[in-house]
Amino acid sequence: MSNVKIMPCLDIKDGRVVKGVQFVDLQDAGDPVLAAQAYMADGADELAFLDITATIEKRRTMLDAVRRVAAVVDVPLTVGGGIVSVADALAVLDAGAARVSVSSAAFRRPELINELVAECGAEKVVVAIDVDRSATTASGYEVFIDGGTTATGADALEWAKEAERRGAGIILPTSKTFDGAKKGFDIPLIEKLKAVVKIPIVASGGAGTPEHFLEAAQAGADILLGASVFHFGMIKVSELKQYLTTHGIDVADA
């Protein structure tokens, strides 16, 4: 990934796009198909589809919604939520996803990463890591699972390194403290991850201004993810690309 890519994220609950703050206080942000179409027209490089309650509700990803979104996008679609087996992953890929994202299931059973890589290829496996700052871990960051509701006591950087060793193709960390706050990404987290893993890193959680995306790119993020700033029209993808380009960032299809 030589160029920085822009990835709007569709957080899905009950078939609708939603967005909250620190993983709670969700508000409706529209129809996922209409949102996806708008992002395609505005030049998004990638798209994320996260069924945010699938794990907590102990169910599989909503494949019908994945199919409907996949039908209107022509860029890589990363789908996560409720994927706990190779069979689940294959079903999601068959529904039109380019990549699958695993989080809680992979943390509980790390062998899942190996199995997915063996069956699907590393380029199709994303390991998402919800983190929060912690005084009890060496890196200062702790892994959370179950949609950010369950603390694990595990060091987030060590888990990222293990995910890479097991073959993951991309790491997608989301800072619980920064999520939805629109005060910027957790830049130290991005910098620390870039120092310990070689695979691409997605900056996720906290973007509120174009400057925040710029800071994440300068910190080494390969993919810049945003949700509410895009959903509610605060920032347009096309304008963000122009902004990043004028500030020296090599942006895909700028």
VOKOLNU-505566 format. One record per atom (N, C-alpha, C): x, y, z. Coordinates in steps of 0.2 Angstrom, whole numbers, padded with zeros to 4 digits, always signed. Example, Ala and Ser with C-alpha at 12.3 -4.5 7.8 and 13.67 -1.06 7.14 Angstrom:
+0066-0028+0039 +0062-0022+0039 +0066-0016+0039 +0064-0011+0035 +0068-0005+0036 +0064+0000+0039 
// end
This chain:
+0004-0006+0000 +0000+0000+0000 +0004+0006+0000 +0006+0009-0006 +0011+0014-0006 +0007+0021-0005 +0000+0021-0007 -0003+0027-0006 -0008+0027+0000 -0009+0032+0003 -0014+0032+0009 -0021+0032+0006 -0025+0028+0009 -0032+0027+0006 -0037+0029+0012 -0043+0032+0009 -0048+0034+0013 -0054+0029+0013 -0056+0027+0020 -0060+0022+0021 -0066+0024+0025 -0072+0026+0022 -0078+0027+0026 -0080+0021+0029 -0083+0021+0035 -0085+0015+0039 -0092+0015+0041 -0096+0010+0038 -0103+0010+0040 -0103+0005+0046 -0105+0008+0052 -0106+0004+0058 -0114+0002+0057 -0115-0004+0057 -0122-0007+0056 -0125-0009+0062 -0131-0007+0063 -0136-0010+0069 -0143-0011+0066 -0146-0016+0066 -0153-0017+0064 -0153-0015+0057 -0148-0016+0053 -0149-0015+0046 -0148-0007+0044 -0146-0003+0049 -0145+0004+0048 -0138+0006+0050 -0136+0012+0046 -0129+0015+0048 -0131+0018+0055 -0126+0017+0060 -0127+0021+0066 -0120+0024+0068 -0120+0028+0072 -0113+0031+0075 -0114+0033+0082 -0109+0032+0086 -0110+0034+0093 -0103+0037+0095 -0103+0038+0102 -0097+0040+0105 -0094+0035+0110 -0088+0033+0110 -0085+0028+0114 -0089+0022+0114 -0092+0020+0108 -0095+0014+0107 -0102+0014+0110 -0105+0019+0112 -0112+0020+0115 -0115+0026+0112 -0121+0027+0115 -0125+0033+0113 -0126+0033+0105 -0129+0027+0102 -0129+0027+0095 -0135+0031+0092 -0133+0034+0086 -0139+0038+0083 -0139+0036+0076 -0145+0036+0073 -0146+0034+0066 -0142+0038+0061 -0139+0035+0056 -0135+0039+0051 -0137+0037+0044 -0142+0033+0043 -0145+0032+0037 -0145+0025+0034 -0147+0024+0028 -0147+0018+0024 -0140+0016+0022 -0138+0010+0023 -0131+0008+0021 -0130+0008+0014 -0135+0006+0010 -0134+0006+0002 -0133+0013+0000 -0138+0018+0002 -0137+0025+0000 -0131+0028+0002 -0129+0026+0008 -0122+0029+0010 -0116+0026+0006 -0117+0020+0005 -0111+0017+0001 -0111+0020-0006 -0117+0021-0009 -0117+0024-0016 -0114+0031-0016 -0116+0035-0011 -0113+0042-0010 -0106+0042-0009 -0103+0037-0006 -0096+0037-0005 -0092+0035-0011 -0095+0030-0015 -0093+0029-0022 -0092+0035-0026 -0097+0039-0026 -0098+0045-0030 -0093+0050-0028 -0091+0050-0022 -0086+0055-0019 -0079+0052-0019 -0078+0046-0021 -0071+0044-0022 -0068+0040-0017 -0072+0037-0012 -0069+0033-0007 -0064+0027-0010 -0059+0026-0007 -0054+0021-0009 -0056+0014-0007 -0059+0014-0001 -0061+0007+0002 -0068+0009+0006 -0071+0003+0008 -0077+0004+0013 -0077-0001+0018 -0079+0001+0024 -0079-0004+0029 -0086-0005+0031 -0088-0011+0033 -0095-0013+0035 -0094-0017+0041 -0096-0014+0047 -0095-0017+0053 -0102-0018+0057 -0104-0025+0057 -0110-0026+0061 -0109-0026+0068 -0110-0020+0071 -0107-0019+0078 -0110-0023+0084 -0116-0026+0083 -0119-0029+0088 -0119-0037+0087 -0116-0039+0082 -0117-0046+0080 -0113-0050+0086 -0107-0048+0088 -0104-0052+0093 -0107-0052+0100 -0110-0046+0102 -0113-0046+0108 -0120-0050+0108 -0123-0050+0102 -0130-0053+0101 -0128-0061+0100 -0122-0063+0099 -0120-0070+0098 -0123-0072+0091 -0123-0068+0086 -0126-0070+0079 -0121-0069+0074 -0122-0071+0068 -0118-0070+0062 -0119-0064+0059 -0115-0062+0055 -0115-0055+0051 -0121-0056+0047 -0125-0050+0046 -0131-0049+0041 -0129-0050+0034 -0129-0056+0031 -0126-0057+0024 -0131-0053+0019 -0137-0052+0020 -0141-0049+0015 -0139-0042+0015 -0138-0038+0021 -0135-0031+0020 -0129-0031+0017 -0124-0036+0018 -0118-0036+0015 -0119-0036+0007 -0123-0041+0005 -0124-0041-0002 -0127-0035-0005 -0131-0032-0002 -0134-0025-0005 -0129-0020-0005 -0125-0019+0000 -0119-0014+0000 -0114-0016-0006 -0112-0023-0006 -0107-0025-0010 -0109-0024-0018 -0116-0024-0019 -0118-0023-0026 -0117-0016-0028 -0116-0011-0024 -0116-0004-0026 -0109-0001-0026 -0104-0006-0023 -0097-0003-0022 -0093-0006-0027 -0088-0002-0029 -0082-0005-0034 -0075-0004-0031 -0075-0004-0024 -0069-0003-0021 -0069-0009-0016 -0063-0011-0013 -0063-0016-0008 -0067-0015-0002 -0071-0020+0000 -0076-0019+0005 -0074-0024+0011 -0072-0021+0017 -0070-0025+0023 -0076-0026+0027 -0078-0032+0029 -0084-0033+0033 -0082-0037+0039 -0084-0034+0045 -0083-0037+0051 -0089-0038+0056 -0089-0042+0061 -0094-0042+0066 -0097-0049+0065 -0097-0053+0070 -0100-0060+0071 -0096-0065+0067 -0090-0064+0064 -0086-0069+0061 -0082-0073+0066 -0084-0079+0067 -0080-0083+0072 -0077-0090+0069 -0078-0091+0062 -0075-0097+0059 -0074-0096+0052 -0070-0100+0049 -0068-0100+0042 -0075-0100+0038 -0080-0104+0040 -0086-0104+0036 -0089-0098+0036 -0089-0094+0042 -0092-0087+0042 -0089-0083+0037 -0082-0083+0037 -0078-0079+0033 -0079-0080+0026 -0080-0086+0024 -0081-0088+0017 -0088-0086+0015 -0093-0086+0019 -0100-0084+0018 -0100-0076+0016 -0096-0072+0020 -0095-0065+0020 -0092-0063+0013 -0086-0067+0012 -0083-0066+0005 -0087-0067-0001 -0091-0073+0000 -0096-0075-0005 -0101-0070-0006 -0103-0066-0001 -0108-0061-0002 -0105-0054-0005 -0099-0054-0006 -0096-0048-0010 -0090-0045-0006 -0089-0047+0000 -0083-0043+0003 -0076-0045+0000 -0072-0040+0001 -0065-0041-0002 -0061-0044+0004 -0063-0042+0010 -0059-0044+0016 -0064-0045+0022 -0061-0049+0027 -0065-0050+0033 -0061-0047+0039 -0065-0045+0043 -0062-0042+0049 -0064-0046+0056 -0059-0048+0059 -0061-0052+0065 -0058-0048+0071 -0061-0049+0077 -0059-0045+0083 -0059-0050+0089 -0065-0050+0092 -0066-0054+0098 -0065-0061+0097 -0067-0064+0092 -0067-0071+0091 -0059-0073+0090 -0055-0069+0087 -0048-0070+0086 -0044-0069+0092 -0046-0065+0096 -0043-0064+0103 -0044-0070+0107 -0050-0072+0107 -0052-0078+0111 -0049-0085+0109 -0048-0085+0102 -0045-0091+0099 -0040-0089+0093 -0034-0087+0095 -0030-0084+0090 -0028-0089+0084 -0029-0095+0085 -0028-0100+0079 -0033-0098+0073 -0039-0094+0075 -0043-0092+0070 -0040-0088+0064 -0035-0084+0066 -0031-0080+0061 -0027-0085+0057 -0024-0090+0059 -0020-0094+0055 -0025-0098+0050 -0030-0100+0053 -0035-0104+0049 -0038-0099+0043 -0039-0093+0045 -0042-0088+0039 -0037-0087+0034 -0031-0086+0036 -0025-0084+0032 -0024-0090+0027 -0024-0096+0030 -0023-0102+0026 -0028-0103+0021 -0035-0102+0023 -0040-0103+0018 -0041-0097+0013 -0040-0091+0016 -0042-0085+0012 -0037-0081+0009 -0031-0082+0012 -0025-0077+0010 -0024-0072+0015 -0018-0070+0017 -0017-0064+0021 -0020-0058+0019 -0020-0056+0013 -0023-0050+0010 -0030-0049+0012 -0034-0055+0014 -0041-0054+0015 -0043-0054+0022 -0037-0054+0027 -0038-0055+0034 -0036-0049+0038 -0041-0045+0041 -0040-0039+0045 -0041-0041+0052 -0037-0039+0056 -0038-0040+0064 -0039-0034+0067 -0045-0033+0069 -0047-0027+0072 -0046-0027+0080 -0043-0022+0083 -0042-0022+0090 -0045-0016+0093 -0050-0016+0097 -0052-0011+0101 -0048-0010+0107 -0045-0004+0109 -0041-0003+0114 -0043+0003+0118 -0040+0003+0124 -0041+0009+0129 -0034+0010+0132 -0033+0016+0134 -0027+0017+0138 -0027+0014+0145 -0021+0011+0147 -0021+0008+0153 -0014+0009+0157 -0015+0009+0163 -0008+0010+0167 -0006+0003+0169 -0009-0003+0167 -0007-0009+0169 -0003-0013+0164 -0003-0010+0158 +0001-0014+0152 +0007-0010+0151 +0012-0014+0148 +0019-0011+0146 +0018-0005+0141 +0014-0006+0136 +0013-0001+0131 +0009+0005+0133 +0005+0004+0138 +0000+0009+0140 -0007+0008+0137 -0008+0002+0133 -0014+0001+0129 -0016-0006+0131 -0023-0007+0132 -0026-0013+0134 -0031-0015+0128 -0031-0022+0127 -0036-0024+0122 -0043-0025+0126 -0048-0023+0122 -0055-0024+0124 -0059-0028+0119 -0063-0032+0121 -0067-0036+0116 -0075-0035+0117 -0079-0039+0114 -0086-0038+0114 -0088-0031+0113 -0086-0028+0107 -0088-0022+0106 -0086-0016+0111 -0080-0018+0113 -0077-0013+0118 -0079-0013+0125 -0083-0018+0127 -0086-0019+0133 -0083-0023+0138 -0078-0027+0136 -0075-0032+0140 -0067-0031+0140 -0064-0029+0146 -0057-0028+0147 -0054-0035+0147 -0048-0035+0144 -0045-0042+0144 -0038-0042+0148 -0035-0036+0150 -0029-0036+0153 -0023-0037+0149 -0024-0038+0142 -0019-0040+0137 -0016-0033+0134 -0010-0033+0133 -0006-0028+0130 -0008-0027+0123 -0011-0022+0120 -0013-0021+0113 -0007-0022+0108 -0001-0019+0110 +0004-0020+0105 +0006-0027+0105 +0007-0031+0110 +0008-0038+0110 +0003-0042+0106 -0003-0040+0107 -0008-0044+0103 -0007-0042+0095 -0006-0036+0094 -0005-0034+0087 +0001-0038+0084 +0006-0039+0087 +0012-0042+0085 +0011-0050+0084 +0007-0052+0089 +0005-0059+0088 +0000-0060+0082 -0004-0056+0081 -0009-0056+0075 -0005-0056+0068 +0001-0052+0068 +0005-0051+0062 +0009-0058+0062 +0011-0061+0067 +0015-0067+0067 +0010-0073+0064 +0004-0072+0066 -0001-0077+0063 -0003-0076+0056 -0001-0071+0053 -0002-0070+0046 -0007-0065+0044 -0010-0061+0049 -0015-0056+0047 -0012-0051+0042 -0016-0048+0038 -0013-0044+0033 -0014-0036+0034 -0018-0035+0039 -0020-0028+0041 -0022-0028+0048 -0019-0022+0052 -0022-0021+0059 -0026-0015+0059 -0032-0016+0062 -0037-0010+0063 -0038-0009+0070 -0034-0004+0073 -0035-0002+0080 -0040+0003+0081 -0044+0003+0085 -0049+0008+0087 -0048+0010+0094 -0047+0017+0096 -0046+0019+0102 -0053+0020+0106 -0054+0017+0111 -0061+0018+0114 -0061+0025+0117 -0056+0028+0120 -0056+0034+0122 -0058+0039+0117 -0055+0039+0111 -0055+0044+0106 -0061+0043+0101 -0064+0037+0101 -0070+0035+0097 -0075+0040+0097 -0077+0043+0091 -0083+0047+0091 -0082+0054+0094 -0076+0055+0097 -0075+0062+0101 -0073+0067+0096 -0071+0066+0090 -0069+0071+0085 -0064+0076+0087 -0060+0073+0092 -0054+0077+0094 -0047+0074+0091 -0048+0070+0086 -0042+0067+0083 -0040+0060+0085 -0036+0057+0081 -0035+0050+0082 -0030+0049+0088 -0029+0043+0090 -0024+0042+0095 -0017+0041+0092 -0014+0047+0091 -0008+0047+0087 -0002+0042+0090 -0001+0043+0097 +0004+0039+0100 +0003+0031+0099 -0004+0029+0098 -0005+0022+0097 -0003+0020+0090 -0005+0024+0085 -0003+0023+0078 +0005+0023+0078 +0008+0027+0081 +0016+0027+0081 +0019+0021+0084 +0016+0019+0090 +0018+0013+0093 +0017+0007+0089 +0011+0006+0086 +0010+0001+0082 +0015+0000+0076 +0016+0006+0072 +0020+0006+0067 +0027+0004+0068 +0029+0005+0075 +0036+0003+0077 +0036-0004+0078 +0031-0008+0079 +0032-0015+0081 +0029-0020+0075 +0025-0017+0070 +0022-0022+0065 +0024-0019+0058 +0025-0023+0053 +0026-0021+0047 +0020-0020+0042 +0015-0024+0044 +0009-0024+0040 +0005-0017+0040 +0001-0016+0035 -0003-0009+0036 -0007-0008+0042 -0008-0002+0044 -0012+0000+0050 -0017+0005+0047 -0023+0003+0050 -0029+0008+0049 -0030+0013+0055 -0030+0019+0053 -0031+0024+0059 -0039+0024+0060 -0041+0023+0066 -0048+0023+0067 -0050+0026+0074 -0055+0030+0074 -0058+0032+0080 -0056+0039+0082 -0060+0044+0081 -0059+0051+0083 -0058+0056+0078 -0058+0055+0072 -0057+0060+0067 -0063+0065+0067 -0061+0072+0067 -0066+0077+0067 -0064+0083+0062 -0058+0083+0060 -0056+0088+0055 -0051+0085+0050 -0050+0089+0044 -0045+0086+0040 -0038+0086+0043 -0037+0090+0047 -0030+0090+0051 -0029+0084+0055 -0034+0081+0057 -0034+0075+0061 -0032+0069+0056 -0034+0069+0050 -0032+0064+0046 -0025+0065+0043 -0023+0071+0043 -0016+0073+0041 -0012+0070+0046 -0013+0071+0052 -0009+0069+0058 -0008+0062+0058 -0013+0058+0056 -0013+0051+0056 -0009+0048+0051 -0009+0051+0045 -0005+0050+0039 +0002+0051+0041 +0003+0056+0044 +0010+0058+0045 +0013+0053+0051 +0009+0051+0055 +0011+0046+0060 +0012+0039+0057 +0010+0038+0051 +0012+0032+0047 +0006+0027+0045 +0000+0030+0047 -0006+0026+0045 -0007+0025+0038 -0009+0019+0036 -0009+0017+0028 -0016+0018+0026 -0021+0017+0030 -0028+0018+0028 -0031+0023+0034 -0035+0028+0031 -0038+0033+0036 -0046+0032+0036 -0048+0029+0042 -0055+0028+0042 -0059+0033+0046 -0065+0035+0043 -0069+0040+0046 -0076+0037+0046 -0080+0039+0051 -0087+0037+0051 -0092+0044+0051 -0093+0046+0057 -0098+0052+0057 -0096+0058+0054 -0090+0059+0053 -0088+0065+0049 -0090+0065+0042 -0090+0059+0039 -0092+0058+0033 -0100+0057+0032 -0103+0053+0037 -0110+0052+0037 -0114+0058+0037 -0112+0063+0041 -0116+0069+0043 -0113+0075+0039 -0109+0073+0034 -0107+0079+0029 -0102+0084+0032 -0099+0082+0037 -0094+0087+0040 -0088+0088+0035 -0086+0082+0032 -0080+0082+0028 -0082+0077+0022 -0080+0080+0016 -0081+0076+0010 -0075+0072+0008 -0076+0066+0006 -0070+0062+0004 -0065+0065-0001 -0069+0068-0006 -0065+0071-0012 -0061+0077-0009 -0064+0081-0005 -0061+0087-0002 -0055+0085+0003 -0056+0080+0006 -0051+0077+0011 -0045+0075+0007 -0046+0072+0001 -0040+0070-0003 -0036+0076-0005 -0040+0081-0008 -0037+0087-0010 -0032+0090-0005 -0035+0090+0001 -0032+0093+0007 -0025+0089+0009 -0026+0083+0009 -0020+0079+0011 -0015+0079+0005 -0017+0080-0001 -0012+0080-0006 -0008+0087-0006 -0012+0092-0004 -0009+0099-0004 -0004+0099+0002 -0005+0094+0007 +0000+0094+0012 +0005+0089+0012 +0006+0086+0006 +0012+0082+0005 +0011+0075+0006 +0004+0073+0006 +0003+0066+0007 +0001+0062+0001 +0004+0057-0001 +0003+0053-0007 -0004+0049-0006 -0009+0052-0009 -0016+0049-0008 -0018+0045-0015 -0021+0040-0014 -0023+0035-0019 -0028+0039-0024 -0027+0039-0030 -0031+0043-0035 -0033+0050-0033 -0028+0053-0030 -0030+0060-0029 -0030+0065-0035 
// end
